[in-house]
Amino acid sequence: MAMLDVQDLTTHYLTMRGPVRAVDDVSFQVDKGEMMGLAGESGCGKTTVALSLLKILPQGGKIMGGKILFKGDDLVELNEKQMREIRWKGISIVFQGAMNAFNPVYKVGDQIVEAISVHESKVKKEEARKRVGKLLETVGIEPSRADNYPHEFSGGMRQRALIAMALACNPDLLIADEPGTALDVIVQAQVLRLMRELKERLNLAMIMISHDLSIISETCDKIAIMYAGKIVEQGDISSIYKEPLHPYTQGLIGAFPSIRAEKRRMTSIPGFPPDLLNPPPACRFHPRCPYVMDICKKEEPKLVKAGKRYVACHLVKKA
């Protein structure tokens, strides 16, 4: 049994103009020690999936259906008190934007101690402080820097401190939401190397959320491509990167330069992402698809197995 088994997850944001269909019938699995990438352009629902897993959606966000099975328990059915037992100890998250994730008026060490105290009430403050030193050391930060404020850290150090905070209660699953945001390529590489090392050393399951396909290719075992709230293709990294089958996946990879491949003209996906208040009928990608057919406008494609991956496209025949 997979550590995390998401089945037909549907999450909407309820607004005055109607429901925003941010996540619609999303399903995937993550095993212990496995890293899955969740990719797609901005606004496709990646972060909403992460917030749904922890049930920390902003006001108006509501899980409308589906199951989130974590170690066999359906998190959708749990109340707030029960979810507090899951957060940080079972599933933890590294939020997007490390500077905004820390409270600027409290020392970094005190904020990590608070996370430990809230979720592990039996741990004494002195023991929690010792754990903070070890956590910072684990992510390559001098333990004495626990007495610094967030603004005294560089961007890369804040990101690593945020990872240390996420690991404070020894979670089984770590979600990293755009861990490379606002970092230069050298610091970004250091952070990604750290996450790979932590995954192997601690046997962590991870979900890496990013619009940068190079980050996912370097770190993950498998990938799920999202478009307009739906997963359109998912499978192992090598098969999808070498031979993408969904037109949207082809567009994403085609818009990304390769160092080793032959020089070629970059291509982009025409048009704009749809308004999820009123998404296109049937296949949500059909207004931008270069291979659109009549059936694409009338019938929604289902995820079907095609070799080592699953694809939701009428062009792909069931394997």
C-alpha positions in Angstrom: 0.0 0.0 0.0 1.3 3.5 -1.0 2.1 5.9 1.8 0.0 8.5 0.1 -2.9 7.6 -2.2 -4.9 10.6 -3.5 -8.1 9.5 -5.2 -10.3 11.8 -7.3 -9.4 14.9 -5.2 -11.6 17.9 -6.1 -11.1 21.3 -4.5 -12.9 24.5 -5.3 -12.6 28.1 -4.1 -16.1 29.4 -3.4 -16.5 33.0 -4.7 -19.3 35.5 -5.2 -19.0 34.8 -9.0 -19.2 31.0 -8.5 -16.8 28.2 -7.7 -13.2 28.3 -9.0 -12.5 24.7 -10.0 -8.9 24.8 -8.9 -8.4 21.0 -8.6 -10.7 18.5 -10.4 -10.5 14.7 -10.0 -6.8 14.5 -9.3 -5.3 11.1 -8.4 -1.8 10.0 -7.7 0.3 7.9 -5.3 3.6 8.4 -3.5 5.5 5.5 -1.8 7.9 5.7 1.1 11.3 7.0 -0.1 9.9 8.1 -3.4 10.0 11.7 -4.8 7.2 12.8 -7.2 7.3 16.0 -9.2 4.1 18.1 -9.7 4.5 20.4 -12.7 2.5 22.8 -14.7 2.2 26.6 -15.4 1.1 29.1 -12.8 -2.5 28.8 -11.7 -2.9 25.1 -12.7 -3.7 24.0 -9.2 -0.3 22.6 -7.9 -0.2 24.6 -4.7 -3.9 23.9 -4.1 -3.2 20.2 -4.2 -0.5 20.7 -1.5 -2.8 22.8 0.7 -5.6 20.3 0.3 -3.3 17.4 1.5 -2.7 19.3 4.8 -6.2 20.8 4.9 -4.9 24.4 5.3 -6.8 26.0 2.4 -7.4 29.7 2.6 -10.9 31.1 3.2 -13.3 30.0 0.6 -11.3 26.9 -0.3 -13.2 23.6 0.2 -12.5 20.0 -0.6 -15.6 19.0 -2.6 -14.8 15.3 -3.0 -12.3 12.5 -3.3 -10.1 10.8 -0.8 -6.6 11.5 0.6 -5.4 8.2 2.1 -2.3 8.7 4.2 -1.1 5.4 5.7 -4.6 4.1 5.2 -6.4 6.9 6.9 -8.7 9.2 4.9 -7.6 12.8 5.8 -10.7 14.3 4.3 -12.8 12.7 7.0 -10.6 14.0 9.9 -11.5 17.0 12.1 -9.1 19.9 12.9 -7.8 18.3 16.1 -7.0 15.0 14.3 -5.3 16.9 11.5 -3.0 18.6 13.9 -1.6 15.2 14.8 -0.9 14.6 11.0 0.6 18.0 10.2 4.4 18.3 10.8 4.6 14.8 12.3 3.1 12.9 9.3 3.1 15.4 6.4 5.2 18.6 6.4 5.5 21.4 3.9 8.2 23.9 2.8 6.2 26.9 1.7 6.9 29.0 -1.4 8.8 32.1 -0.5 11.1 31.5 2.5 11.2 35.2 3.6 7.4 35.3 3.9 7.1 31.9 5.6 9.1 33.1 8.6 7.8 35.7 11.1 10.3 38.6 10.8 10.0 39.7 14.5 11.0 36.3 16.0 14.3 34.5 15.9 14.6 31.6 13.5 15.4 29.1 16.3 12.4 30.2 18.4 10.1 29.6 15.4 11.4 26.1 15.0 11.1 25.4 18.7 7.5 26.6 18.6 6.7 24.1 15.8 8.2 21.3 17.9 6.4 22.4 21.1 3.0 22.7 19.4 3.1 19.3 17.7 5.1 17.4 20.3 3.8 18.8 23.7 5.8 16.3 25.7 9.2 17.6 24.4 10.8 20.0 26.9 12.0 23.5 25.7 15.6 22.7 26.4 15.4 19.4 24.4 13.7 21.3 21.6 16.5 23.8 21.5 19.1 21.0 21.2 17.1 19.5 18.4 17.0 22.9 16.6 20.9 23.0 16.6 21.0 19.5 15.1 18.4 20.3 12.5 20.3 23.5 11.4 23.5 21.5 11.3 21.8 18.8 9.1 20.9 21.5 6.5 24.4 23.0 6.6 23.8 26.0 8.9 25.9 26.8 11.9 23.8 26.0 15.0 24.6 29.3 16.6 22.7 31.1 13.8 19.5 29.9 15.6 19.6 33.2 17.5 19.5 35.2 14.2 16.4 36.8 12.8 15.2 35.8 9.3 16.4 39.1 7.6 20.0 38.2 8.8 20.0 35.1 6.6 20.7 35.0 2.9 18.0 33.7 0.6 19.6 30.2 0.4 20.1 30.1 4.2 16.4 31.0 4.8 15.4 28.2 2.4 17.5 25.7 4.2 16.3 26.9 7.6 12.7 26.4 6.3 13.6 22.9 5.3 15.0 22.3 8.8 11.7 23.7 10.3 9.7 21.3 8.1 11.9 18.3 9.3 11.5 19.3 13.0 9.0 16.6 13.9 10.5 13.8 11.7 7.7 13.7 9.0 7.1 10.8 6.7 6.2 13.0 3.7 7.7 16.3 2.8 6.1 18.7 0.3 8.4 21.3 -1.2 6.4 24.1 -3.0 8.7 25.8 -5.5 11.9 25.4 -3.4 14.0 27.3 -6.1 11.9 30.5 -6.1 14.0 33.7 -6.0 17.3 31.8 -5.7 20.2 32.1 -8.1 21.2 28.9 -9.9 24.2 28.2 -7.7 22.2 28.5 -4.4 19.3 26.7 -6.1 21.6 23.7 -6.9 22.8 23.6 -3.3 19.2 23.5 -2.0 18.2 20.8 -4.4 21.3 18.7 -3.6 20.4 19.0 0.1 16.9 17.8 -0.5 18.2 14.8 -2.5 20.6 13.9 0.4 17.9 14.3 3.0 15.5 12.0 1.0 18.2 9.3 0.8 19.5 9.7 4.3 16.0 9.8 6.0 14.1 7.7 3.5 11.6 10.5 3.1 8.7 10.5 0.7 8.6 13.9 -1.1 6.4 15.9 -3.5 8.3 18.5 -5.4 6.1 21.3 -6.8 7.6 23.4 -9.6 7.0 24.9 -13.0 10.7 24.3 -13.7 11.1 21.0 -15.5 14.9 20.9 -15.0 14.5 20.9 -11.2 12.0 18.0 -11.3 14.2 16.0 -13.8 17.2 16.4 -11.5 15.5 15.4 -8.3 12.3 13.2 -8.8 11.6 9.6 -9.7 8.2 10.3 -11.4 6.2 13.3 -12.5 2.6 14.4 -12.8 1.8 17.2 -15.3 -1.2 19.4 -14.3 -3.2 21.7 -16.6 -6.2 23.7 -15.5 -6.8 21.7 -12.4 -6.4 18.3 -13.9 -3.5 15.8 -14.3 -3.0 15.3 -18.1 0.0 13.0 -18.0 1.9 11.1 -15.2 4.6 8.4 -15.1 8.3 7.9 -14.6 10.6 10.8 -15.5 12.7 9.2 -18.3 9.7 8.0 -20.4 7.8 11.3 -20.2 10.9 13.5 -20.8 12.1 11.4 -23.8 8.7 10.9 -25.4 5.9 13.2 -24.1 2.5 12.1 -25.4 0.1 14.8 -24.3 0.3 18.0 -26.5 0.6 20.1 -23.3 3.5 18.1 -22.0 5.1 18.4 -25.5 4.6 22.1 -25.3 6.2 22.4 -21.9 9.3 20.4 -22.8 9.5 22.1 -26.2 9.7 25.5 -24.5 12.6 24.4 -22.3 16.2 24.7 -23.7 18.5 21.7 -23.6 22.3 22.0 -23.2 23.1 18.7 -24.9 20.5 18.6 -27.7 20.9 20.2 -31.1 20.3 23.9 -31.4 16.7 24.6 -32.3 14.1 27.4 -32.3 12.2 27.6 -29.0 8.5 27.1 -29.2 5.8 28.3 -26.9 2.2 27.2 -26.2 -0.2 29.6 -27.9 -3.0 31.3 -26.0 -3.6 31.7 -22.2 -4.6 29.3 -19.4 -8.4 29.1 -19.1 -10.6 30.9 -16.5 -11.4 28.1 -13.9 -14.6 29.9 -13.1 -15.8 28.8 -16.5 -13.3 26.2 -17.8 -13.7 25.0 -21.4 -16.0 22.0 -21.9 -14.6 18.4 -22.4 -10.8 18.6 -22.8 -9.7 21.8 -21.0 -6.6 22.1 -23.3 -8.5 22.0 -26.6 -8.6 25.9 -27.2 -4.7 25.8 -27.2 -4.1 22.4 -28.7 -2.5 22.2 -32.2 -4.1 18.7 -32.7 -7.6 19.6 -31.6 -10.4 17.3 -33.0 -14.2 17.5 -32.7 -14.3 14.9 -30.0 -12.0 17.1 -27.9 -14.7 19.7 -27.6 -17.5 17.2 -26.7 -16.0 14.4 -24.6 -13.6 14.7 -21.7 -10.6 12.3 -22.1 -9.9 9.9 -19.3 -6.4 9.0 -18.0 -5.5 5.8 -19.8 -2.3 3.7 -19.5 0.1 4.1 -22.4 3.3 2.2 -21.7 4.9 3.3 -18.5 2.7 6.4 -18.0 -1.0 7.5 -17.9 -2.2 10.1 -20.4 -5.6 12.0 -20.7 -5.8 12.7 -24.5 -8.0 11.4 -27.3 -4.9 11.1 -29.5 -3.5 8.4 -27.3 -4.8 4.9 -27.5 -5.2 2.7 -24.5 -2.2 0.3 -24.1 
